[in-house]
Amino acid sequence: MLDQTLVVCMGEFGRAPLVALEKRFAGSTPGRKHWANVYSAVLAGAGISPGAVYGESDRLGGSPSSDRVGPWDMAATMFAALGIDPATHYSDSLGRPFPVTIGRPIEGLYRG
């Protein structure tokens, strides 16, 4: 079944590269806070190359250093795996077209 199923494990944020104290929050403790610049995802199945690694961060884990993608590209990858053209549009109740995503499938996940 894994050849026909895309398994995705990801969160909406990574973790800050440095420990910080957020003084705005009472009782907060130092920690690695939410960080939107870099985060990880694990994908398997649906043609994904086993063991493939796509992209990398700088040495601190604070910024992408290669193959930058965004959530819109993850959405396009998932739509493509489902057999839905990521360039598909839908219309709202007024007939205005909206794209299902503005991203592009992450082809490098399939090359390994």
DSSP file (Angstrom, degrees, kcal/mol; ACC not computed):
  #  RESIDUE AA STRUCTURE BP1 BP2  ACC     N-H-->O    O-->H-N    N-H-->O    O-->H-N    TCO  KAPPA ALPHA  PHI   PSI    X-CA   Y-CA   Z-CA
    1    1 A M    >>        0   0    0      0, 0.0     3,-1.8     0, 0.0     4,-0.6   0.000 360.0 360.0 360.0 -25.8    0.0    0.0    0.0
    2    2 A L  G >4  +     0   0    0      1,-0.3    44,-2.3     2,-0.2     3,-0.6   0.791 360.0  62.9 -64.2 -26.3    2.9    2.4    0.6
    3    3 A D  G 34 S+     0   0    0     42,-0.2    -1,-0.3     1,-0.2     3,-0.0   0.723 112.7  37.0 -69.6 -17.4    3.5    2.8   -3.1
    4    4 A Q  G <4 S+     0   0    0     -3,-1.8     2,-0.4    42,-0.1    -1,-0.2   0.377 110.1  72.5-109.7   1.0    0.0    4.3   -3.4
    5    5 A T    <<  -     0   0    0     -3,-0.6     2,-0.6    -4,-0.6    41,-0.4  -0.962  64.4-149.1-124.2 132.6    0.0    6.2   -0.1
    6    6 A L        -     0   0    0     -2,-0.4     2,-0.5    39,-0.2    39,-0.2  -0.896  13.4-162.1 -98.9 121.7    1.9    9.4    0.8
    7    7 A V  E     -A   44   0A   0     37,-2.9    37,-1.9    -2,-0.6     2,-0.4  -0.914   9.7-174.8-103.7 125.8    2.7    9.6    4.5
    8    8 A V  E     -A   43   0A   0     -2,-0.5     2,-0.5    35,-0.2    35,-0.2  -0.983  11.0-178.7-125.8 129.1    3.6   13.1    5.7
    9    9 A C  E     +A   42   0A   0     33,-2.5    33,-2.3    -2,-0.4     2,-0.3  -0.963  30.7 126.1-126.8 112.9    4.7   14.0    9.2
   10   10 A M  E     -A   41   0A   0     -2,-0.5     2,-0.2    31,-0.2    31,-0.2  -0.984  41.0-139.8-158.5 162.9    5.4   17.7    9.8
   11   11 A G        -     0   0    0     29,-0.7     3,-0.1    -2,-0.3    -2,-0.0  -0.628  31.6-109.8-117.4-178.9    4.5   20.6   12.1
   12   12 A E  S    S+     0   0    0     -2,-0.2     2,-0.3     1,-0.1    -1,-0.0   0.583  96.0  29.8 -91.2  -9.2    3.8   24.2   11.4
   13   13 A F        -     0   0    0     27,-0.1    23,-0.2    21,-0.0    27,-0.2  -0.985  62.7-144.1-144.9 154.7    7.0   25.5   12.9
   14   14 A G  E     -B   35   0B   0     21,-2.6    21,-1.5    -2,-0.3     2,-0.4  -0.198  40.9 -90.9 -93.3-162.3   10.6   24.5   13.5
   15   15 A R  E     -B   34   0B   0     19,-0.2    19,-0.2    23,-0.2    18,-0.2  -0.936  40.0-100.4-119.0 141.5   12.6   25.5   16.6
   16   16 A A        -     0   0    0     17,-3.0    19,-0.1    -2,-0.4    46,-0.1  -0.215  27.1-128.0 -56.8 144.2   14.7   28.7   17.0
   17   17 A P  S    S+     0   0    0      0, 0.0     2,-0.3     0, 0.0    -1,-0.1   0.703  90.7  46.8 -70.2 -18.3   18.4   28.0   16.6
   18   18 A L  S    S-     0   0    0     13,-0.1    15,-0.4    15,-0.1     2,-0.3  -0.924  89.5-108.9-125.5 149.6   19.2   29.7   19.9
   19   19 A V        +     0   0    0     -2,-0.3     2,-0.3    13,-0.1    13,-0.2  -0.570  46.2 178.4 -72.4 135.5   17.7   29.5   23.4
   20   20 A A  B     -C   31   0C   0     11,-2.7    11,-2.2    -2,-0.3     2,-0.5  -0.964  29.2-135.3-140.8 155.4   15.7   32.6   24.3
   21   21 A L        -     0   0    0     -2,-0.3     2,-1.0     9,-0.2     3,-0.1  -0.956  16.1-148.5-109.4 126.7   13.7   34.0   27.1
   22   22 A E    >   -     0   0    0     -2,-0.5     3,-1.4     7,-0.2     6,-0.2  -0.825  10.7-170.9 -97.3 102.5   10.4   35.7   26.1
   23   23 A K  T 3  S+     0   0    0     -2,-1.0    -1,-0.2     1,-0.3     4,-0.1   0.684  76.0  72.4 -68.2 -19.1   10.0   38.4   28.6
   24   24 A R  T 3  S+     0   0    0     -3,-0.1     2,-0.6     1,-0.1    -1,-0.3   0.725  87.4  72.3 -68.9 -20.8    6.4   39.3   27.4
   25   25 A F  S X  S-     0   0    0     -3,-1.4     3,-1.8     4,-0.0     2,-0.1  -0.858  84.7-128.6-105.5 119.1    5.1   36.0   28.9
   26   26 A A  T 3  S+     0   0    0     -2,-0.6    -2,-0.1     1,-0.3    -3,-0.0  -0.384  92.4   9.8 -62.8 134.6    4.7   35.8   32.6
   27   27 A G  T 3  S+     0   0    0      1,-0.2    -1,-0.3    -2,-0.1    -4,-0.1   0.550  91.2 150.7  75.7   7.5    6.3   32.6   34.0
   28   28 A S    <   -     0   0    0     -3,-1.8    -1,-0.2    -6,-0.2    -7,-0.0  -0.370  32.2-149.3 -73.1 154.0    8.0   31.8   30.8
   29   29 A T        -     0   0    0      1,-0.1    -7,-0.2    -2,-0.1    -9,-0.1  -0.858  29.8 -86.3-119.2 155.8   11.2   29.8   30.8
   30   30 A P        +     0   0    0      0, 0.0     2,-0.3     0, 0.0    -9,-0.2  -0.297  67.0 130.9 -59.7 143.8   14.1   30.0   28.4
   31   31 A G  B     -C   20   0C   0    -11,-2.2   -11,-2.7   -13,-0.1     2,-1.0  -0.979  65.1 -72.9-173.5 179.9   13.7   27.6   25.4
   32   32 A R        -     0   0    0     -2,-0.3   -13,-0.1   -13,-0.2     3,-0.1  -0.824  57.9-158.0 -94.2 102.8   13.9   27.2   21.7
   33   33 A K        -     0   0    0     -2,-1.0   -17,-3.0   -15,-0.4   -15,-0.1  -0.031  33.3 -59.4 -76.4 177.2   10.8   29.0   20.6
   34   34 A H  E     -B   15   0B   0    -19,-0.2     2,-0.4   -21,-0.1   -19,-0.2  -0.272  52.2-170.5 -56.7 143.9    8.8   28.7   17.3
   35   35 A W  E     -B   14   0B   0    -21,-1.5   -21,-2.6     3,-0.1     3,-0.3  -0.918  15.5-173.9-145.2 111.9   10.8   29.4   14.2
   36   36 A A  S    S+     0   0    0     -2,-0.4     3,-0.1   -23,-0.2    -1,-0.1   0.619  74.2  74.3 -84.5 -12.5    9.2   29.7   10.8
   37   37 A N  S    S+     0   0    0      1,-0.2     2,-0.4    25,-0.1    -1,-0.2   0.858 107.1  18.3 -71.4 -34.8   12.4   30.0    8.7
   38   38 A V        +     0   0    0     -3,-0.3     2,-0.3    23,-0.1    -1,-0.2  -0.996  68.4 151.0-140.8 130.2   13.4   26.3    9.0
   39   39 A Y        -     0   0    0     -2,-0.4     2,-0.3   -25,-0.2   -25,-0.1  -0.975  32.9-118.6-151.8 165.2   11.5   23.2    9.9
   40   40 A S        -     0   0    0     -2,-0.3   -29,-0.7   -27,-0.2     2,-0.3  -0.685  20.3-176.1-107.5 156.0   11.6   19.5    9.1
   41   41 A A  E     -A   10   0A   0     -2,-0.3     2,-0.5   -31,-0.2   -31,-0.2  -0.986  13.8-148.6-144.9 149.0    9.2   17.2    7.4
   42   42 A V  E     -A    9   0A   0    -33,-2.3   -33,-2.5    -2,-0.3     2,-0.4  -0.986  18.3-178.2-120.6 127.2    9.3   13.4    6.8
   43   43 A L  E     +A    8   0A   0     -2,-0.5     2,-0.3   -35,-0.2   -35,-0.2  -0.953   3.2 173.8-124.9 145.2    7.6   12.0    3.8
   44   44 A A  E     +A    7   0A   0    -37,-1.9   -37,-2.9    -2,-0.4     5,-0.1  -0.991  41.3  13.0-147.3 152.0    7.3    8.3    2.7
   45   45 A G  S >  S+     0   0    0      3,-0.3     3,-2.2    -2,-0.3   -42,-0.2  -0.171  73.9  87.4  82.3-175.1    5.6    6.4    0.0
   46   46 A A  T 3  S-     0   0    0    -44,-2.3   -43,-0.2   -41,-0.4   -40,-0.1   0.782 126.4 -48.4  51.6  34.4    3.9    7.5   -3.2
   47   47 A G  T 3  S+     0   0    0      1,-0.3    -1,-0.3   -45,-0.2     2,-0.1   0.413  93.2 150.0  91.5  -2.6    7.1    7.4   -5.2
   48   48 A I    <   -     0   0    0     -3,-2.2    -3,-0.3     1,-0.1    -1,-0.3  -0.443  56.3-109.2 -62.9 134.5    9.3    9.3   -2.7
   49   49 A S    >   -     0   0    0     60,-2.7     3,-2.0    -2,-0.1    -1,-0.1  -0.523  36.5-114.4 -67.2 121.6   12.9    8.1   -2.9
   50   50 A P  T 3  S+     0   0    0      0, 0.0    -1,-0.1     0, 0.0    -6,-0.1  -0.339  97.8   9.9 -58.7 132.9   13.7    6.1    0.3
   51   51 A G  T 3  S+     0   0    0      1,-0.2     2,-0.1    -2,-0.0    -2,-0.1   0.494  90.6 154.3  77.8   4.0   16.3    7.9    2.3
   52   52 A A    <   -     0   0    0     -3,-2.0     2,-0.5    57,-0.2    -1,-0.2  -0.378  28.1-160.9 -66.4 140.7   16.2   11.1    0.2
   53   53 A V        -     0   0    0     59,-0.3     2,-0.5    55,-0.1     3,-0.0  -0.994   5.9-166.8-121.3 129.0   17.2   14.3    1.9
   54   54 A Y        -     0   0    0     -2,-0.5    12,-0.1    55,-0.0    55,-0.0  -0.969  50.1 -12.8-122.5 122.4   16.1   17.5    0.3
   55   55 A G        -     0   0    0     -2,-0.5     2,-0.3    13,-0.1    12,-0.2   0.087  61.5-138.3  80.0 166.5   17.5   20.9    1.3
   56   56 A E  E     -D   66   0D   0     10,-1.1     9,-3.1    -3,-0.0    10,-1.4  -0.982   6.1-126.5-157.4 161.4   19.6   21.9    4.2
   57   57 A S  E     -D   64   0D   0     -2,-0.3   -19,-0.0     7,-0.3    -2,-0.0  -0.561  37.8 -89.0-103.8 171.8   19.9   24.7    6.7
   58   58 A D    >   -     0   0    0      5,-2.5     3,-1.4    -2,-0.2    -1,-0.2  -0.141  57.3 -85.3 -68.4 177.9   22.9   26.9    7.6
   59   59 A R  T 3  S+     0   0    0      1,-0.3    -1,-0.1     2,-0.1    -2,-0.0   0.716 130.7  47.8 -65.2 -20.1   25.2   25.6   10.4
   60   60 A L  T 3  S-     0   0    0      3,-0.1    -1,-0.3   -42,-0.0    -2,-0.0   0.557 108.3-121.2 -93.6  -9.5   23.0   27.1   13.1
   61   61 A G  S <  S+     0   0    0     -3,-1.4   -23,-0.1     2,-0.2   -46,-0.1   0.763  82.3 113.6  75.2  24.5   19.7   25.8   11.7
   62   62 A G  S    S+     0   0    0      1,-0.2   -25,-0.1   -46,-0.1   -24,-0.1   0.706  73.5  20.9-102.1 -23.3   18.3   29.3   11.4
   63   63 A S  S    S-     0   0    0    -26,-0.0    -5,-2.5   -25,-0.0    -1,-0.2  -0.995  82.6-100.5-146.0 147.5   18.0   29.8    7.6
   64   64 A P  E     -D   57   0D   0      0, 0.0    -7,-0.3     0, 0.0     3,-0.1  -0.436  28.6-176.0 -64.7 140.6   17.7   27.6    4.5
   65   65 A S  E     +     0   0D   0     -9,-3.1     2,-0.3     1,-0.3    -8,-0.2   0.524  66.9  15.6-113.8 -11.7   21.0   27.3    2.7
   66   66 A S  E    S+D   56   0D   0    -10,-1.4   -10,-1.1     1,-0.1    -1,-0.3  -0.988 117.2  10.7-156.4 153.7   19.8   25.2   -0.3
   67   67 A D  S    S-     0   0    0     -2,-0.3     2,-0.1   -12,-0.2    -1,-0.1   0.869  72.0-160.2  49.4  51.9   16.7   24.1   -2.0
   68   68 A R        +     0   0    0     -4,-0.1     2,-0.3   -13,-0.1    -1,-0.2  -0.410  17.4 169.2 -64.7 131.9   14.3   26.5   -0.2
   69   69 A V        -     0   0    0     -2,-0.1    34,-0.0    37,-0.0    37,-0.0  -0.886  16.3-149.6-134.2 168.0   10.6   25.4   -0.3
   70   70 A G    >>  -     0   0    0     -2,-0.3     4,-1.7     1,-0.0     3,-1.1  -0.769  39.2 -86.6-131.7 177.5    7.5   26.6    1.5
   71   71 A P  H 3> S+     0   0    0      0, 0.0     4,-2.5     0, 0.0     5,-0.2   0.822 124.5  60.6 -55.5 -32.9    4.2   25.3    2.8
   72   72 A W  H 3> S+     0   0    0      1,-0.2     4,-2.0     2,-0.2    31,-0.5   0.842 104.4  49.3 -64.4 -33.6    2.7   26.0   -0.6
   73   73 A D  H <> S+     0   0    0     -3,-1.1     4,-2.2     2,-0.2    33,-0.4   0.862 109.1  51.5 -73.8 -36.3    5.2   23.6   -2.2
   74   74 A M  H  X S+     0   0    0     -4,-1.7     4,-2.4     2,-0.2    -2,-0.2   0.917 110.3  50.1 -63.1 -42.2    4.4   20.9    0.4
   75   75 A A  H  X S+     0   0    0     -4,-2.5     4,-2.8     1,-0.2    -2,-0.2   0.924 110.4  49.2 -61.6 -44.2    0.7   21.4   -0.5
   76   76 A A  H  X S+     0   0    0     -4,-2.0     4,-2.5     1,-0.2    -1,-0.2   0.883 110.1  51.8 -62.8 -38.4    1.5   21.1   -4.2
   77   77 A T  H  X S+     0   0    0     -4,-2.2     4,-2.1    27,-0.3    -1,-0.2   0.910 111.6  46.5 -63.5 -43.0    3.5   17.9   -3.5
   78   78 A M  H  X S+     0   0    0     -4,-2.4     4,-1.5     2,-0.2    -2,-0.2   0.914 112.4  49.4 -67.4 -42.9    0.6   16.4   -1.6
   79   79 A F  H  <>S+     0   0    0     -4,-2.8     5,-2.9     1,-0.2     4,-0.4   0.938 111.2  50.0 -60.6 -45.4   -1.9   17.3   -4.3
   80   80 A A  H ><5S+     0   0    0     -4,-2.5     3,-1.5     1,-0.2    -1,-0.2   0.904 108.1  52.7 -60.1 -41.9    0.3   15.8   -7.0
   81   81 A A  H 3<5S+     0   0    0     -4,-2.1    -1,-0.2     1,-0.3    -2,-0.2   0.806 108.1  52.2 -63.5 -28.7    0.6   12.6   -5.0
   82   82 A L  T 3<5S-     0   0    0     -4,-1.5    -1,-0.3    -3,-0.4    -2,-0.2   0.486 122.5-108.2 -83.5  -3.4   -3.2   12.4   -4.8
   83   83 A G  T < 5S+     0   0    0     -3,-1.5     2,-0.5    -4,-0.4    -3,-0.2   0.652  77.8 133.0  84.2  15.9   -3.4   12.8   -8.6
   84   84 A I      < -     0   0    0     -5,-2.9    -1,-0.3    -6,-0.2    -2,-0.2  -0.893  62.6-120.3-102.6 124.0   -4.7   16.4   -8.3
   85   85 A D    >   -     0   0    0     -2,-0.5     3,-2.3     1,-0.2    15,-0.2  -0.466  15.4-143.9 -62.2 120.2   -3.0   18.9  -10.6
   86   86 A P  T 3  S+     0   0    0      0, 0.0    15,-0.6     0, 0.0    14,-0.2   0.681  98.9  64.4 -62.3 -15.2   -1.5   21.6   -8.3
   87   87 A A  T 3  S+     0   0    0     13,-0.1    -2,-0.1    12,-0.1    17,-0.0   0.405  78.2 125.1 -85.8   3.4   -2.4   24.2  -11.0
   88   88 A T    <   -     0   0    0     -3,-2.3    12,-2.6    11,-0.1    13,-0.4  -0.302  45.3-158.0 -63.5 144.5   -6.1   23.4  -10.4
   89   89 A H  E     -E   99   0E   0     10,-0.3     2,-0.3    11,-0.1    -2,-0.1  -0.883   4.5-159.4-118.2 154.1   -8.4   26.3   -9.6
   90   90 A Y  E     -E   98   0E   0      8,-2.7     8,-2.9    -2,-0.3     2,-0.4  -0.898  17.4-125.9-125.0 162.0  -11.8   26.3   -7.9
   91   91 A S  E     -E   97   0E   0     -2,-0.3     2,-0.0     6,-0.2     5,-0.0  -0.885  15.3-139.0-111.4 139.1  -14.5   29.0   -8.0
   92   92 A D    >   -     0   0    0      4,-2.2     3,-2.2    -2,-0.4    -1,-0.0  -0.174  46.1 -80.6 -81.2-175.0  -16.1   30.7   -5.1
   93   93 A S  T 3  S+     0   0    0      1,-0.3    -1,-0.1     2,-0.1    -2,-0.0   0.683 133.0  52.4 -64.7 -17.2  -19.8   31.5   -4.9
   94   94 A L  T 3  S-     0   0    0      2,-0.1    -1,-0.3     0, 0.0    -3,-0.0   0.376 120.4-107.7 -97.0   3.4  -19.2   34.6   -7.0
   95   95 A G    <   +     0   0    0     -3,-2.2    -2,-0.1     1,-0.3    -4,-0.0   0.563  68.8 148.1  84.8   8.0  -17.4   32.7   -9.7
   96   96 A R        -     0   0    0      1,-0.1    -4,-2.2    -5,-0.0    -1,-0.3  -0.616  46.6-124.2 -78.6 133.7  -14.0   34.0   -8.8
   97   97 A P  E     -E   91   0E   0      0, 0.0    -6,-0.2     0, 0.0    -1,-0.1  -0.570  28.3-176.8 -80.6 139.7  -11.1   31.5   -9.5
   98   98 A F  E     -E   90   0E   0     -8,-2.9    -8,-2.7    -2,-0.3     2,-0.1  -1.000  25.1-122.9-132.9 133.8   -8.8   30.6   -6.7
   99   99 A P  E     -E   89   0E   0      0, 0.0   -10,-0.3     0, 0.0     3,-0.1  -0.456  12.8-134.4 -72.4 148.1   -5.7   28.3   -7.1
  100  100 A V  S    S-     0   0    0    -12,-2.6     2,-0.3     1,-0.3   -11,-0.1   0.801  90.0  -9.4 -70.7 -26.3   -5.6   25.2   -4.8
  101  101 A T        -     0   0    0    -15,-0.6    -1,-0.3   -13,-0.4   -28,-0.0  -0.966  50.1-144.7-160.7 157.0   -2.0   26.2   -4.2
  102  102 A I  S    S+     0   0    0     -2,-0.3   -29,-0.1    -3,-0.1   -30,-0.1   0.344  75.3  96.7-101.4   3.1    0.6   28.6   -5.6
  103  103 A G        -     0   0    0    -31,-0.5   -30,-0.2   -17,-0.1    -2,-0.1  -0.215  67.3-128.4 -89.4 177.9    3.4   26.0   -5.0
  104  104 A R        -     0   0    0     -2,-0.0   -27,-0.3   -17,-0.0   -28,-0.2  -0.963  35.5 -96.7-123.8 142.8    5.2   23.5   -7.2
  105  105 A P        -     0   0    0      0, 0.0     2,-1.6     0, 0.0     3,-0.1  -0.279  39.1-113.7 -56.3 144.0    5.7   19.8   -6.3
  106  106 A I    >   -     0   0    0    -33,-0.4     3,-1.7     1,-0.2     4,-0.3  -0.634  37.3-178.5 -84.0  87.0    9.1   19.2   -4.8
  107  107 A E  T >> S+     0   0    0     -2,-1.6     3,-2.0     1,-0.3     4,-0.5   0.786  71.6  71.5 -60.1 -31.1   10.5   17.1   -7.6
  108  108 A G  H 3> S+     0   0    0      1,-0.3     4,-1.1     2,-0.2     3,-0.5   0.709  85.9  66.9 -61.9 -20.3   13.8   16.5   -5.8
  109  109 A L  H <4 S+     0   0    0     -3,-1.7   -60,-2.7     1,-0.2    -1,-0.3   0.716 101.5  48.8 -70.0 -20.2   12.0   14.2   -3.3
  110  110 A Y  H <4 S+     0   0    0     -3,-2.0    -1,-0.2    -4,-0.3    -2,-0.2   0.551 108.3  52.1 -97.1 -10.0   11.4   11.7   -6.2
  111  111 A R  H  <        0   0    0     -4,-0.5    -2,-0.2    -3,-0.5    -1,-0.1   0.662 360.0 360.0 -98.8 -20.8   15.0   11.7   -7.5
  112  112 A G     <        0   0    0     -4,-1.1   -59,-0.3   -63,-0.1    -3,-0.1   0.473 360.0 360.0  79.3 360.0   16.7   10.9   -4.2
